[in-house]
């Protein structure tokens, strides 16, 4: 167990050195109850977790249970020498590995490189956070990358093995844009992709439906940019519909505003379902939390509920949630293995716990980084 205050101090120093944005944080609401899932306001539970992979830097873990194993589809960090900036150009990832575990706490198997940017005809650079899905014995790896015009698109690659390797489609998914694809399979067999991310994720450039050459954002008092949803076609390689906004509301039924940095969407949308309720979790980005909202429909609207994971060491916070052998687990990353380098991250996992009313207990996984003292 570490001293929480020293870890937070270290994190603050790291943020001051890395972030050029000066967004005023707003106090999040902590006492509303919506659709029987109430906001969790109890003290965060401190958790300790070791990196699952130590010979490579891994981030943005998308975890799934395939063939009774846990499979993890992360991005692969490395030091490309590109200077850090607010658009994330220093996150210059170029390939994907797949990892599997036969049991929680068991040995982690690296299945090697399953897809490289050089294998993708339409892609140029920056293979960011991926996800995976299975249908009829085929496995689909969904990934964002910048095309030849430096515009983020979302591609798909296919395999008959959850461990890959994956063969990419020749073109990106028509109508796709931005980053962080996450595919949710509903109980009726429908598959939905959630995606989007602001700042380096370029979502702010698509407000008119066409790509804009400059960044523009809503006013602080206006509705925040929303994540997107699109139902996947039967072949799993295209959209069955045009992407739609996923509305995220406050306790009064109003859209979260752009200035509500503690609660508004930034990136890393993920959906899981429990007891008939849809849980949308996501990163708040420049306030570095994983938060969640709930709905009765995969399209939403979702109502904000609370914090799942407090800030971790490193600038980013990105996660997935999966149920395995009757328990729920949170997969996330931090920069502890690299001594605090925000672009060299490592995947971790911990049990996710719920209250009796369906709300999620807040976790704190901050670690002390002695190099920042």
Secondary structure in CASP SS format (residue, H / E / C, confidence):
PFRMAT SS
TARGET T0000
AUTHOR 0000-0000-0000
METHOD secondary structure of the structure
MODEL  1
X C 1.00
X C 1.00
X C 1.00
X H 1.00
X H 1.00
X H 1.00
X H 1.00
X H 1.00
X H 1.00
X H 1.00
X H 1.00
X H 1.00
X H 1.00
X H 1.00
X H 1.00
X H 1.00
X H 1.00
X H 1.00
X C 1.00
X C 1.00
X C 1.00
X C 1.00
X C 1.00
X C 1.00
X C 1.00
X C 1.00
X C 1.00
X C 1.00
X C 1.00
X C 1.00
X C 1.00
X C 1.00
X E 1.00
X E 1.00
X C 1.00
X C 1.00
X E 1.00
X E 1.00
X C 1.00
X C 1.00
X C 1.00
X C 1.00
X C 1.00
X C 1.00
X E 1.00
X E 1.00
X C 1.00
X C 1.00
X C 1.00
X C 1.00
X C 1.00
X C 1.00
X C 1.00
X C 1.00
X C 1.00
X C 1.00
X E 1.00
X E 1.00
X E 1.00
X E 1.00
X E 1.00
X E 1.00
X E 1.00
X E 1.00
X E 1.00
X E 1.00
X C 1.00
X C 1.00
X E 1.00
X E 1.00
X E 1.00
X E 1.00
X E 1.00
X E 1.00
X E 1.00
X E 1.00
X E 1.00
X C 1.00
X C 1.00
X C 1.00
X C 1.00
X C 1.00
X C 1.00
X C 1.00
X C 1.00
X C 1.00
X C 1.00
X C 1.00
X C 1.00
X C 1.00
X C 1.00
X C 1.00
X C 1.00
X C 1.00
X E 1.00
X E 1.00
X E 1.00
X E 1.00
X E 1.00
X E 1.00
X E 1.00
X C 1.00
X C 1.00
X C 1.00
X C 1.00
X C 1.00
X C 1.00
X E 1.00
X E 1.00
X E 1.00
X E 1.00
X E 1.00
X E 1.00
X E 1.00
X E 1.00
X E 1.00
X H 1.00
X H 1.00
X H 1.00
X C 1.00
X C 1.00
X C 1.00
X E 1.00
X E 1.00
X E 1.00
X C 1.00
X C 1.00
X C 1.00
X C 1.00
X C 1.00
X E 1.00
X E 1.00
X E 1.00
X E 1.00
X E 1.00
X C 1.00
X C 1.00
X E 1.00
X E 1.00
X E 1.00
X E 1.00
X E 1.00
X E 1.00
X E 1.00
X E 1.00
X E 1.00
X E 1.00
X C 1.00
X C 1.00
X C 1.00
X C 1.00
X E 1.00
X E 1.00
X E 1.00
X E 1.00
X E 1.00
X E 1.00
X E 1.00
X E 1.00
X C 1.00
X C 1.00
X C 1.00
X C 1.00
X C 1.00
X C 1.00
X C 1.00
X E 1.00
X E 1.00
X C 1.00
X C 1.00
X C 1.00
X C 1.00
X C 1.00
X C 1.00
X C 1.00
X C 1.00
X C 1.00
X C 1.00
X C 1.00
X C 1.00
X C 1.00
X E 1.00
X E 1.00
X E 1.00
X E 1.00
X C 1.00
X C 1.00
X C 1.00
X C 1.00
X C 1.00
X E 1.00
X E 1.00
X E 1.00
X E 1.00
X E 1.00
X C 1.00
X C 1.00
X C 1.00
X H 1.00
X H 1.00
X H 1.00
X C 1.00
X H 1.00
X H 1.00
X H 1.00
X H 1.00
X C 1.00
X C 1.00
X C 1.00
X C 1.00
X C 1.00
X C 1.00
X C 1.00
X C 1.00
X C 1.00
X C 1.00
X C 1.00
X C 1.00
X C 1.00
X C 1.00
X C 1.00
X C 1.00
X E 1.00
X C 1.00
X C 1.00
X C 1.00
X E 1.00
X E 1.00
X E 1.00
X E 1.00
X E 1.00
X E 1.00
X C 1.00
X C 1.00
X C 1.00
X C 1.00
X C 1.00
X C 1.00
X E 1.00
X C 1.00
X C 1.00
X C 1.00
X C 1.00
X E 1.00
X E 1.00
X E 1.00
X C 1.00
X E 1.00
X E 1.00
X C 1.00
X C 1.00
X C 1.00
X C 1.00
X C 1.00
X E 1.00
X C 1.00
X E 1.00
X C 1.00
X C 1.00
X C 1.00
X C 1.00
X C 1.00
X C 1.00
X C 1.00
X C 1.00
X C 1.00
X E 1.00
X E 1.00
X E 1.00
X E 1.00
X E 1.00
X E 1.00
X E 1.00
X E 1.00
X C 1.00
X C 1.00
X E 1.00
X E 1.00
X E 1.00
X E 1.00
X E 1.00
X E 1.00
X E 1.00
X C 1.00
X H 1.00
X H 1.00
X H 1.00
X C 1.00
X C 1.00
X E 1.00
X E 1.00
X E 1.00
X E 1.00
X E 1.00
X E 1.00
X C 1.00
X C 1.00
X C 1.00
X C 1.00
X C 1.00
X C 1.00
X E 1.00
X E 1.00
X E 1.00
X E 1.00
X E 1.00
X E 1.00
X E 1.00
X E 1.00
X C 1.00
X C 1.00
X C 1.00
X C 1.00
X C 1.00
X C 1.00
X C 1.00
X C 1.00
X C 1.00
X E 1.00
X E 1.00
X E 1.00
X E 1.00
X E 1.00
X E 1.00
X C 1.00
X C 1.00
X E 1.00
X E 1.00
X E 1.00
X E 1.00
X E 1.00
X E 1.00
X E 1.00
X E 1.00
X C 1.00
X C 1.00
X C 1.00
X C 1.00
X C 1.00
X C 1.00
X C 1.00
X C 1.00
X C 1.00
X C 1.00
X C 1.00
X E 1.00
X E 1.00
X E 1.00
X E 1.00
X E 1.00
X E 1.00
X E 1.00
X C 1.00
X E 1.00
X C 1.00
X C 1.00
X C 1.00
X C 1.00
X C 1.00
X E 1.00
X C 1.00
X C 1.00
X E 1.00
X E 1.00
X C 1.00
X C 1.00
X C 1.00
X C 1.00
X C 1.00
X H 1.00
X H 1.00
X H 1.00
X C 1.00
END
